[in-house]
Amino acid sequence: MAFHLLSLLFLLLLPCLTAAQSNGNISIGQQLTAAESTEPWLSPSKDFAFGFHQLDSKDLFLPAIWYYKIPSKTIVWYASAVNPAPRGSKLRLTANGGLVLEDPEGREIWKSEISTGQAAFGVLYDTGNFLIVNTNSEKLWQSFDHPTDTLLPTQRMERGGVVSSKRKETDFSRGRFQFRLLEDGNVVLNTINLESGFAYDAYFWSNTFDTNRSNAGYRVVFNESGQLYVLRENKQRANLVPETVSAKENYLRETLNFDGVFIFYSHPKNNSTGDAIWSVSDVLPENICINNDIRKGLGSGICGFNSICSISGTKRPICQCPKGFSLLDPDDVYGSCKPDFIQGCEEDGKKSGEDLYYIEELKNTDWPTSDYEQISPYSKDECVSSCLKDCQCSTAVLRDDTCWKKKLPLSYGKTDRDETGTTFIKIRKVPSGGKKKVDVLIPVVSVLFGSSALINLLLVSACCLGFLVVNRKKFMRPHQEEQGVSYMNLHCFTYMELVEVTRGFTEELGRGAFGTVYKGLLGYCNEGQNRLLVYEFMSNGALASFLFADSMPNWKLRTEIAMGITRGLLYLHEECCTQIIHCDIKPQNILLDDYYNARISDFGLAKLLTLDQSHTNTAIRGTKGYVAPEWFRNMPITVKVDVYSYGVLLLEIICLRRSIDNKISKVDKAILTDWAYDCYQERTLGALVENDLEAMDDMTVLHRFVMVVIWCIQEDPSHRPTMRRVTQMLEGVVEHGGIRIDFAFNHLERIAQARHEIEDESYKDNALYKYHDELLAKAEKQKNEILDFITTKYDEGLIRTTLLLSEDMELIANNAGASLL
């Protein structure tokens, strides 16, 4: 019933004003205009659309093909990335040039380059291929012959064919990675020099080359069943990706991501709930950081120069600068790192290396190139001493009894548990009496009570290896002592060691439900009843203190903190080797370091899910005001409880006030989520930040953030987004289309929950409780208005489907509201 009503209202509110070609055919002379409102050309099944994609710079567009039925716009082909089209440009199908893109003044920007003959018409097939043919239906040009970063089922690639990655997630210019079929028959993944396009060493090979050309690979095939393979001249197949997912039930694509991983994605075609996402079925290579066949050794490797590559739980690379180094471009976390000090024979002069430098040791880490000297046999002390005394040595690697000395820049950096080498980085000491940046690492010791909490914490630590680090992309500064890979190696302390470093646990920093916090070191202790977790001391304290202090925090800084928390939750939910539900996301559990990088903390309530689990059943957990409704309904608990809590937290970050405040004089503002929804519905979002001029001047971002809040705090967990979708929305990568807003019709349960949270009997007669009756009346009025609206449209002939009314009036009104809003 609700489904029919929702579909009916969708047709009413989203009429097709100009019908796209139902058969996918495009006639000569037809054109598209670069603007938000332009209707794209559609394939017969409407699986694919061909139109203009708007870039982050809102006045620039790219001709592109994307999946039309998937809410999150997934682009599979694009053109003119080097020279995007300004607003008002035209993409026209012509007889002589095929597809021609011209700017508003008529100057040619790009064309499809038909070599012979004249075009008769174009066709957008249900495969995602756009084909231009002549009057005999012979192919003149097709998008499948000019792939960008994606291959689709039925697509082929001949010798010399190239798939290129994007520069960044939202930067469509040519990136550093390629998927190629070489003339010798080998399929490779390799990096390139961005300026010249010169191809560096491959980091994946199909091993389908052969000196006998008749046995070599000659074509890459992504067939309609979902198999990706190399076809040899002798017709034998060499599988790259086996058939693992049904192509009948799923959309499939192979995309070379901007970080160099070639990923096989699937997405269910039947997406009735609207919250399905692209799933990873396979990746090439298994570990992109490991390359055991470096030949010429040119280029930086997967990450930038002087950076270290480690693999995440989703087999994506993580690039990090070692201690003493920082990003050359703070906005490019995959880029090169530069030393935060000057090193060289001229700078060192006649001073002793031991006086000028100290050594940072990195286990299981290596830069396999950049060697200039090999010494064997050598001990650890001899290797370190030799590098310190050598003004040309920046790093030394000891493996077994062999010492390799290296010069900057370092390339192909990697860290891996199977790597037996130990790296010694030479870092310049800060001169005494000189200017010194204070970067003191003051960790804390959390004394834990209850073995389950400790086990959770240790598993979280071991699984995520640095779960406290949420967002290191922003606010990077030189000399961050905690930045290196080594700082994330957990150390196992004895209990007596921790007694000593905490001075007998005398300096207490705070208390939580699962333990007391003291100053200490970095690591953990697990000796019988003495269970302790040791992690960084966050100098800027908890986010709660930052948000609810007397002074008003900077708007931009608040948005960056919100993004950092989002990325951290995305990591816990989707990228960690074991999925983690935090269960207690609130401002008190978000800590801020020296540069206001957000760190998710206090995993005492966290639940770990095995690989085959999507939910768990558990007793109620969390903190009043942030607890999702399903905790009270005896429903399975999923990651969506964290999404709900994050929505409340995000609203607190926006408004700089607590989620429930019974001291506020206006009762309609006492519950922050309800007030925010009222402001959104009445188009008065400025009231949420009325004293914040920075936020008032950034209404586009404010509106986007409030929309994310409303989506996150939906009563039905299936209506809430994933944290990946939240991240994309906050970044502006995807719009908020398809959001089901059932918020307005759930005041009763929300107020009931608020009553449950206010335990003091003295509050029963206050204004907050009286406000409950007003909200009930308001919800009933809204339901009646919507049903009256439906009836009116039916009488006017605009609705031609029989409207069946159910006794479940609240469910009907709820779904009607989702469409109307």
N, C-alpha and C positions, 0 to 999 in steps of 0.2 A: 504493500500500500504506500509506504513512505517512498519507496523507490519510484513508483509511477508518478507520485506527486512531484518529486524532485526533478524527474526527467521532464515532466510537463512544464514546470516553471522555468527550467533551463531553456526550453524551446521558446517560451514566452519572452524571456528577458534577454536572450542572446540570438535574435533573429538573424538569419543570413541575408543581409541586405543586397549583396551582390554575389550570386552563386559562382563558385569557382568551377573550372572545367571538370565535369564528372568523369570524363574518360581519360583525363590526363593530357589531352592534346592541346598544344599551343600553336596558334596560327601566326603566320608571318605578320608583323606589325604590332602584335600584342606587346604590352610593356608593363613594367612595374616601376613604381616611384619610391625612392628612398625616404620613407616616413613611417611613423609608428602605426598609422591607421591603414596602411596598404594591405589588402587581402592577398595572401600568397597564392601561387598556382599549386594545385593539389593533385596527387596521384589518384587513380580510380578508387582505391579503397580508403583514401585519405590517411594512409599510414605515413606518407611523406609530404612535406611542403617545400616549395622553392620560392624564396622571397628575399627580403632584406633583413639582416640581423643587425640590430643597433649595438654599437660598441659602448664601452664605458664613457668615452667622450660622446655625449648624447647626440652630437650633430654629425657623426660619422657612421657609415653603414657598410656592411659587406654582403654581396650576393651569396646566398647560402642555401643548403638543403638540410632539413632537420626532420626529426620524428614529430609528426603533427599531433598524435594522440597522447603523447607523454607530457604531463604538466611541466616538468623541468626540461626546458628547451635543450635538446641534445643535438648538436650540429655534427653532420657526417661529411660535409663537403663545403668548401668556401673558395672564393676567388678574390683576387686583387687585394690580398692582405697587406702587400707593401704600400699600396696606394688606395686606402679606403675611400669610399664615395661620400661626398658631402651631402647633407640633407637636400632633397629635391632632385638628385640625380636620377637618370632613367636607365633601366635595363630593358633593352628592346630586342626581339627576335627579328633579324633581318635576313633577306634572301642571300645577300653577298657575303656578309661577315658572320652569320650565325648570331650568337649572343653578343651584343655590343653594349657596353656600359659607358654612358656619357654624363659629364657633370652638368649642373644647371645652365651653363653657358654653351653647352653642346660640344665641349672638348672631350675627345675619346680618352677613357681611363683604362679600359681593358676590353678584350674581345676573345672569342673562343677559337679564332683562327681556323676557318674552314679552308682546307688546302685546294680542293677541286670541286667544281660543280656549284649548284645553287641549292639553298635550303628550301624545302617545301613546307615543312612544319616541324615542331618539336614535340617530344613526349616525355612526361615524367612518369616512369614506371613505378609499380608497387615495390620494386627492389631498391628504390632510392636512386636509380640511375636516370640522368637526363640525357636524352638522345636527340640529335638533330639529323634528319634524313632528307633525301631528295625526293623527287616525284615518283621514283621507283622503290621508295622505302629503303634505300640503301644508306648505310651509316656514313655520315660525314664527320660527326664529332660526338663524343659521349663523355660525361663526367667520370665514368668508371676508368677511362684511360688516363685521367689526370687526378689521381688520388691526392688528398691532402694528408690528414693524420689518421684516417679511418678506412678500413676495408669492410665491405658488407657482403652477406651471402650472395652467391652467383658472380662475385667480382673476381677477375683474374689480373695477374700482373706478369708481364713478359720480362725477359732479360733486359737489364738496364732500367727497369722500373724502380721508383723510389717512393716511399711513404715518409714524410717529414713531420716531426713533432712541432707543436706550437712553442713559442718562446716562453710563455707562462700560461697559467690557467685561462686568463682572459686576454692574453696578447697573442693574436693570430699570426704574427710574423714568424718567419722560419726560425725554428729552434735548433738546439745543439745535437739532436738525435735523428738517425735515419734507420729505416728498415728497407734493405735493398736486395734485389736479385742480381748478382754479378754476372758478367759475361761468361765466367768459368762455371756457372751453374750453382754457385754457393749462395745461400741466403744468409745475410749477416745483419746484425745490429751494430751500429758504430756511432761515435761522436764525430763532429765536424768543427772546423774553424769557421766561426760565424761570418767573418769578413770575406773570406775567399771561397768558402764551401769545401775546402780540402778535407778529405775523409781521413780520420785517424784510425788507430787500431780498432778492430771489431771486438765487442764484448760478448757476442753470441754468434755461433756458426751452425748451419744445418748439416754440414759435411756432405753436401750433395754435389760437390765438384768432382770431376774425373778427367784424367788426361785423355781418356777416350771420350770424345765429345758426345758420342751416341749414348753414353751412360750417365751424362751429367744432367743436372736439373735445368729445365728451360722455361718453366712456368710455375707461378704460385697460384693456387686455386683455393678460394674460400667457397665451398659448395653450399647448395641449398639446405643440406642437412646439418650444417654447422661445423664441418671439418675444415681445417686449414692444413694444406699439405703442399709439398713441392713435387711436381710431376717431372719425372725424368724423360729423356728422349726415348728410352726403351719402354715407356708407359708405366714403369713402376712408381709407386708413391712413397714419399718420405714424410710421415706425419709431423707437423709442427704442433698442432693442437687437435686432439682427438674429438670425436663427437661426444660431448658430455651433457648437453642440454638440448631439449626438444625444440627444433626450429618452428614447429607448428604452434606451440603454445607460448613461444617467447620471441621477442625481438633480439637479434644477435648483432654484435659488432666487434671488430678487432681495432683497438685504438692505441697508437703510439703516444703515450702520455708525455707531457712536457718534461718529466723527470727521467725519461728514457726507458720506462718499463712498457713492454708491449702486452696489453691486457685484453683478454677475451671476456666481454661483458654479455650479460643476458638480462632481460627485463620482461616480466609477464605481460602478455598482450591483454589479458583480462585483468583490469585494474579498477575494480568496482569501488574499492575503498579510497582510491586516490592517493595512497601513501606508499605505493610500491617504489622501489629504487632499483638502480642498476646494481646487479650482483657480479662479483668477480668469480669466474669459473676456472680460469687458468691464467698464468703469466709466463712471459719469456723475458729474461732468463729467470731461473729460480732464485738466484741471489745476484743481483746486478752489481753488487760491490766487488765480487770476486772475479778476477780475470787472470787466469793462470797461463795465458798465452800472449802476453804483451810483447810485441815485436819491435817496432820502431820506438815506442815509448813517447811519442809526441802528444801534445795536448795535456790537459789536466786530469782526464779520466771522467768518471761519472759526476763527481763534484768538482768544484773549482780548485785552483792551485792552493796548496797548503791546507786544504780541507780534508776531513776524514769522513768516509762513507760507512754507514752501518745500516743494516736491513731492519725494517719494521715488521710487526706481526702480519701485515698485509703484503709483505714482500715489496714494499716501496722503499726507496733510499731515503735515509736521513743524513743530511750533510751538516757537519759541525766544525767550527774552528777549534783548534787545540788551545790550551791555556797559553796566554801571552799573545794571542792573535785575535783579530776581529774582522768582521766582514768588510770587504772593499766597498761593496754597495749594500748598505743596511737593509734595503728592500729586496735583496736577492739572496735568500737563505741557501740557495744551491750554488752560489757564486764563489769566487776566490776569497781567501783570507789573507790579510796583511799582518806582518809582525807589528806589535805596538811598541817597538823599540828599534834602535839602530844597531846593526851588527856588521862588522867588517874589520879587516886588518887595519885600515886607516883609523877607524873610530876606536879600536881597542888600544892602539899605540903599543907601548912597552909594558902595559899593565898585565898582571897575571890573569888568565882566564878564570881561575878559581875565585879571584876577587871580583870579577866583573859579572859572572854568570852563575846561575844555579840550574840544576837539572830537574826537569819534570819527567817522571817515568810513566809510560803508557803501556799497559799489558795488552797482549793480543792485537797489537796495532803495527802497521807497516806502511811505508811508502816504497813500493818495490822498485821505482826508478830513482833518478837523481843521484845515484852512487858516483863517487869519484875515487874512492879508495876502499880496498878490502884487506882486512888484517886477520890472520889466523895462525895459531890458536890465541884467543884472547879471552880474559875473564871479564866479568861485568865491570869491576873497578877499573881495569885497564882500558876498556872501551870508553867509559865515561871520562876518564882522565885524558885520554887521547883527544876526544872531541873538545873538551874544555880548553886544552892547550893549543888547539888548532884554530886560528882566527877565521879560516874558511869553512869550518864545520858548523852547520846549524843543527844537525840532528844525527844521531847514530842509532843503528839498529843491531841488536845482538840476537843471533839465532844459533843455538848450540854453542860452539866456541868460536864463531866467526863474527867479526865486527865490520859493519859497512858504514862508512861515513858519507854524509850527504850534504849537498848545497841547496840553497833556495833558488827557484821555487820548487817545492815538493809536489809530486803529482801521483795520481792513482792511489791516494790514501784510502785505507780500509781498516776496519776493525772487525774481527771475527773470532768466535770461540775456538776455531780450529787453527788459528794463526798462532804459531809457537814463538814468534819473535817478540822482543821487548824493545820499545822505542824510547830513546832518551832525547828530549827536546831541550836545547840550550836557551835559557831565558835570561835577559839582562836584569841584574839587580837594580833596585831603586837606590840612587846615591843618598847617603845620610846627609841631612841638612838641605837637600834639594827639595823641589816641589814634589809632593807625593800625593797621589790619589788614594784615598782611603777606600779599600775594598776588602774589609775584614769579613771573613766567613765565620759567623758565630752560629753553629748548629744548635739544635735543641734535642733534649732527650725526652721522649714521651714514655712514662711508666705506665704499662698496660696491665689491666686486670681482666682475666678471662682468656682462656686459651684460644677460643674461636676467633676472637678479635685479632690476636697476634698472628694466628695462622693466615687470616685474611690479609693482614698487612704485609706479612712476609711474601705471600704468594703474589700480591699486587706488586711488591717491590721487585721480586725476581722476574715476574712476567713482563712488566712494563719498563723496567730498568730506567728509572728516572721519571716516575709518574708525577712527581711534584712539578716538573717543568711543563707548564701549559703553553706559554707563548714566548718564544725567545726572538721572534722576528722583529719586534719593535723595541725601542728604548735600549738597544745595545750600546754599550760604552766600552772604551778600551780598558784593558787590565781587569776585566771581570774575572776574579780568581776562581769563581765557580763554573766558568764556561767550559773548561776542558772535559774531554771524555772521561778522564780518570776520576773526576769528582763524582761520577755516577756509579762507580764500582763500589758496591756495598761491602762494608767491612764488618766482620763478626768480632765484637768485643766481649771480653769477660766481664762479669758483673763487677768485680773489684776494680777493673780499669775505669768503668763508668762512675763508680763511687768516688774514685780519685779525681777524675776530670771535672766532676760536678761539685767537688768540694763537699762530698757527703750529701748531695741533693739539697743544698741549702738555698740556692737561688731559684726560687719558683717563678716561672713566667706566666703560668695560667693553669686552669683546670678544665677538663671536659668530662663527658659522661663515661669515657673509657680510660681515663688516666690523668696524670698530672704532668706538666711540662716544665723541664729544667734546662739550663744551659749545658751543652756538652759537645760531642763530636759528631761524626758521620758514619752511620752503619746500623747495627742492631745487636741485641743480646738475647739469647734464648737458653737459659740455664735453669732448668726445673721451673720453680715458681717465679724466677726473675726474668720477666719477659719485657724487653724494652725495644722501642724503635727510635733510631737516631736520624734526624734530618736537619736541613738548614734552618738557621734562625732568620726570620723575615723581619727586617728592620722597620718596615712601614706597617707592621701589624696586620690586623684583620680588616677585610673590606668593610665590615660593619662600622668600625671606628672611622674609616675614611669617608663613608657615605653620610653618616648621621652626626658628624661633628658640626660645630658652630659655623665654620668657614665653608664656603661652597666650592667643591672640587671642580676642576676644569672639565667642560663638556667633552672635548676631544679625548682627554685622558680617560674619561668614563667609558666612552664608546670603545676605546682600545682595550680596556680591561674587560668589557663585556665580550669582545671578540676573542680575547685570550681564554676566557672561561669556556666559551663555545668550543674552541678547538680542543681544549683539554677534555671536555665531555665526549666529543667526537672520537678522540683517541681511546678513551675508556670503553666506549660502546662498540666501536667498529674496527679499531686499528691495533689494539692490544691483543697479544696472543690468546688471552682468555678474556671474554667479555665481562665487564664489571659494571654493576649497578651500584652507584654510590649510596643512594637512599637518604642522603642528608645534605643536599645542596642548599646552602644558605650563606649569607654574607659573613657570618662568623667562621665559616669553614673555607673561605677563600683568603689566602694570605698574600701580601704584597712585598716584593723584595725592594732593594735599594732604588730600582728604576721603575717601580710599580708594575713589574711583570706579575701577572696573576698566577698563583699556584693553588691547585685544589688540594686540600688537606683533610685530615680526620677521616680515615677510611674505616673507623671502628664499626660502622653499621653496614659496610659494603657487602654485597652479595656477588660471588663469582659464579658464572655460568659455564658449563662445559660446552664443547663445540656443537653438540646436538640439542642444546637447550635454547629456547627463545624466551622462557619465562620461568618464574619460580613461585612457590607458595611459602609464605613466611608470615610470622607475626608482625603486627604494625610497627613500623620504624619511622624515624624522621623527627622533624621539629614542627610544632604547631605553627600554622601560617604558611607552610611550604609543602604540606603533605597532600599528595594527589588523592582524589576522591575514591579511587579503587581500593586504597588501604582500608576504607570503612565499609566496603561492600563485599568483602571476602572473595575478591577477584584475583586471578593470577597477576603477579607483579612482573612487569617488564621494564626495559630501559625508559619507557614513556613516563615513569614516575619521576625520573630525573629531568625529563623534558618539562614536565609540569612545574617542578620546583625552580628550574631555570627561568621559566616564564615569569614567575613571581619575583625572582631575584632581578631579572632584567628590568622589570617595572620599577623596582626599588632604585636601581641604578639610574634610571631615567628621571624619576621624580624626587629622589633624595629624601624619601620618607619610608617608614615601615609599612608592611603590607596590611596590618590591622592596628589601628590606633583609636581606642575608644575615648581618648582625651580631646579629639578634634571636635570643635564646636558644631560644625555642620555634619549631621548624621549621614547625609548622602555621600560624604567623603570618607567615612570611617573605614570602609573596606576598600582598599586601594584598587583591587582588580575590578570591582563593580563601578567605581568612579571613573576609572580609565575607559571602561567600555562605554559608559554614558558620554564621556568626552568625545570618544571616537564616533559614536552614533550621531551626536549633535554637531560634529565637525568643529569642536572647540579644543583641539589637542593642546593649544597654547596654554590652556589652564593648568595642564600637568606640570609645566615648566615656567610658570608665569614670572618668576623672578630671575630666570636664567636667560640672559640676553644671548649668550652663545648658542644655546639650544634653540631659542626662538628664531635665530638667524639661519638655522639648519633644519628647516621644517621637512625637507625631503627625507633626510635620515631619521628624524623624529617619527615621521609617519611610518616609515619602513620598520623601525624598531617596535612601535606600538602594535603594528600588524602582526609581527612575530610573537609578541606577548600574547595577543588574543588567540593566536593559533596554538601556542604552547599550552594554554590553560583550558583547553576544551575539556568538557566533562568526560567524554568518551575517549579512552586512550587511543583507539584506532584512528580518531580524527586529528590527533596531534602529529606534528612532523617528526622526522628523525633529526638528530643533531647535525647530520650532514646537510639536510635541507635547510635547517636553521642557519648554519654557517653560510650556505649559498645565498640565502635571502638577505642576511645581514650585510654580506659583501656586495649585494646588488647584482650577483651573477644570475639569479633567477627571480622572476616576479612572484607575487603571492597569489597567483591564480589558482583556483580550485580549493581555496580554504573553505571549510565548512564552519560557519559561525553559528554554533548552537548556544552561544554564551548567554544570550538575553533571556533564555527560557529556563534557566537553572538557578534562579535566585534562591529558591526555597532550600535546595540542598546546600548551597554555598553558605547561607545564613545559618542553617542547622550545624554545619561544620564549624562556623565561627563561634556558635554558642558552645559547642563541645570544647573548643579551645579556650574559652574563658571560663575557668573552673570556679572562680570566686562567686559564691551565691549572691553577694551584694550587687552584682552587676545585672541581675535578672530584670530589674525594673528600670534600667537606664535607657537612654535614647537609642542605643544600638539595637536593643531588642525590639523596641517599638518600630524601628525602621524596617524590621522584617515584614510587618503587615503591609507597609507601603510598597515594598518590592513585590509581594505577592499580587497586589492589585495591579501594579504596573505590568507584570508578566501576563496576567490575564487579559489586560487591555490590549497588549501587543498581539496576543494570539487572535483575539477577535478582529483586530484591524486587518491582520493578514488574511484571515478567512473571508472577511468582507471584500478585500481586494480581489481574491481569487474568484469569488462569486460574481463580482462586477465584470471581470474580464471574460468570464464564461458567458454572461448575458450579452456582452458585446460581440460575441462570436470569435474572440481571439483564442479561446481554448476550445478545442473540438474533441477532447477526450473526456469521457465520463469521469467525474470526480467522485470517487467512493470515499465516504466519510467513515472513520473508525471511531470506536469508543475511546481509543487512546488519543485524545485530543492534544495532549502535550507533545506526543511524538510527531503528530502531523504538523503542528505549529512549529515545532523545532526544525523539521526538515524544510518547511516553507521558509522559515527565517534564514536557513542556510542558503537558500537560493536568492531570496530577495536582497539580502545584504551583500 
